[in-house]
Amino acid sequence: MKKPLPAESAAACIDARINELGDWRGKMLAKVRAIVHEADPEIVEEWKWRGTPVWSHGGIVCTGETYKNVVKMTFAKGAALKDPAGLFNSSLDGNVRRAIDIHEGDQVDETALKDLLRAAVALNLKTRPKTRRLSA
């Protein structure tokens, strides 16, 4: 099993991805990244699966994938989250994940996205396995 990249390396990889895109997708990925950090300053950036930005806190919160026509935020436990603003618009048939596809020109509801991110972190922390202390 590969060791995860150190946080500094993951951040550098995400920076490089944003710069190499050089178009609206790079700008949107940078914006999404900033929103993620505003929602949870303790979030950890990771670089997984041969080039996918991942944000974690108590487990994976979401990914920031880039495709030809979309920037996709996939929430690992999205099906378990309430989405009163209706941000989820992709991967709606699955039992676990949900995603937000952001197309060129789309406006991001930053307040609703921050609420969704905070709910995802809270769910991770709530469902995280408790560590057992061994007595001496």
C-alpha positions as a printed NumPy array, in Angstrom:
array([[  0.   ,   0.   ,   0.   ],
       [  1.369,   3.393,  -0.97 ],
       [  1.925,   5.959,   1.745],
       [ -0.079,   9.162,   1.298],
       [  1.821,  12.253,   0.224],
       [  2.745,  14.69 ,   2.98 ],
       [  0.252,  17.566,   3.222],
       [  2.747,  20.016,   1.707],
       [  3.244,  17.755,  -1.315],
       [ -0.498,  17.262,  -1.763],
       [ -1.034,  21.024,  -1.634],
       [  1.734,  21.509,  -4.201],
       [  0.124,  18.904,  -6.482],
       [ -3.234,  20.676,  -6.221],
       [ -1.55 ,  24.016,  -6.946],
       [  0.104,  22.472, -10.   ],
       [ -3.22 ,  21.022, -11.236],
       [ -4.895,  24.423, -10.928],
       [ -2.064,  26.078, -12.848],
       [ -1.83 ,  23.414, -15.556],
       [ -5.556,  23.628, -16.322],
       [ -5.181,  27.321, -17.096],
       [ -8.861,  27.855, -17.874],
       [-12.204,  28.205, -16.088],
       [-11.756,  24.743, -14.543],
       [ -8.563,  25.797, -12.774],
       [-10.225,  28.948, -11.488],
       [-13.244,  26.957, -10.299],
       [-11.096,  24.304,  -8.618],
       [ -9.217,  27.097,  -6.824],
       [-12.511,  28.672,  -5.766],
       [-13.915,  25.353,  -4.514],
       [-10.676,  24.716,  -2.637],
       [-10.916,  28.109,  -0.921],
       [-14.539,  27.437,   0.055],
       [-13.55 ,  24.056,   1.504],
       [-10.878,  25.691,   3.662],
       [-13.231,  28.48 ,   4.753],
       [-15.836,  25.907,   5.774],
       [-13.31 ,  23.878,   7.776],
       [ -9.871,  25.331,   8.499],
       [ -8.808,  21.914,   9.891],
       [ -9.442,  20.103,   6.58 ],
       [ -6.522,  18.051,   5.267],
       [ -5.591,  18.103,   1.595],
       [ -4.595,  14.833,  -0.01 ],
       [ -3.621,  13.736,  -3.522],
       [ -5.004,  10.294,  -4.332],
       [ -5.812,   7.943,  -7.156],
       [ -3.145,   9.224,  -9.519],
       [ -4.203,  12.816,  -9.484],
       [ -7.376,  13.619,  -7.57 ],
       [ -7.521,  16.38 ,  -4.97 ],
       [ -9.172,  15.012,  -1.823],
       [-10.247,  16.913,   1.285],
       [-10.488,  14.943,   4.521],
       [-11.412,  15.469,   8.144],
       [-12.218,  12.33 ,  10.083],
       [-12.396,  10.562,   6.697],
       [-12.903,  11.724,   3.139],
       [-15.214,  14.726,   2.916],
       [-15.086,  15.272,  -0.845],
       [-12.95 ,  15.206,  -3.944],
       [-12.328,  17.913,  -6.531],
       [-12.189,  16.229,  -9.912],
       [-11.751,  18.06 , -13.205],
       [-13.057,  16.844, -16.535],
       [-13.337,  18.406, -19.975],
       [-16.672,  20.105, -19.299],
       [-17.107,  19.979, -15.542],
       [-15.52 ,  20.41 , -12.136],
       [-17.012,  17.695,  -9.944],
       [-17.161,  17.67 ,  -6.158],
       [-17.938,  14.141,  -5.031],
       [-18.987,  13.78 ,  -1.392],
       [-17.981,  10.383,  -0.013],
       [-21.075,  10.086,   2.21 ],
       [-23.297,  12.491,   0.312],
       [-26.371,  10.247,   0.304],
       [-26.489,  10.562,   4.098],
       [-26.44 ,  14.376,   4.022],
       [-29.403,  16.719,   3.916],
       [-29.174,  19.017,   0.914],
       [-31.867,  21.672,   1.395],
       [-30.323,  23.942,  -1.252],
       [-30.343,  21.134,  -3.835],
       [-26.649,  21.386,  -4.648],
       [-26.274,  17.694,  -5.482],
       [-26.954,  17.27 ,  -9.183],
       [-24.935,  14.164, -10.083],
       [-24.452,  10.578,  -8.871],
       [-27.937,  10.719,  -7.389],
       [-28.703,   7.02 ,  -7.857],
       [-25.971,   5.675,  -5.593],
       [-26.462,   4.539,  -2.029],
       [-23.429,   6.365,  -0.641],
       [-21.917,   9.12 ,  -2.79 ],
       [-23.424,  12.291,  -4.197],
       [-21.77 ,  14.862,  -6.426],
       [-22.035,  18.446,  -7.549],
       [-21.191,  19.058, -11.201],
       [-20.113,  22.645, -11.821],
       [-20.16 ,  23.743, -15.451],
       [-18.537,  26.778, -17.019],
       [-20.503,  29.878, -16.059],
       [-22.262,  28.239, -13.087],
       [-22.469,  30.252,  -9.882],
       [-21.595,  28.458,  -6.66 ],
       [-23.861,  29.03 ,  -3.655],
       [-20.98 ,  29.449,  -1.228],
       [-23.129,  29.555,   1.904],
       [-24.987,  26.357,   1.016],
       [-21.748,  24.625,  -0.02 ],
       [-20.07 ,  25.55 ,   3.278],
       [-23.093,  24.184,   5.154],
       [-22.871,  20.935,   3.17 ],
       [-19.132,  20.654,   3.814],
       [-19.583,  21.233,   7.55 ],
       [-22.343,  18.617,   7.644],
       [-20.046,  16.131,   5.87 ],
       [-17.286,  16.74 ,   8.427],
       [-19.76 ,  16.38 ,  11.304],
       [-21.004,  13.088,   9.846],
       [-17.434,  11.803,   9.509],
       [-16.648,  12.702,  13.1  ],
       [-19.905,  11.226,  14.369],
       [-19.49 ,   7.895,  12.552],
       [-15.748,   7.603,  13.062],
       [-14.788,   4.443,  14.949],
       [-13.776,   5.136,  18.515],
       [-10.291,   4.063,  19.499],
       [-10.059,   1.744,  22.44 ],
       [ -7.607,   2.339,  25.203],
       [ -5.659,  -0.664,  26.349],
       [ -5.227,  -0.902,  30.07 ],
       [ -1.779,  -1.561,  31.428]])
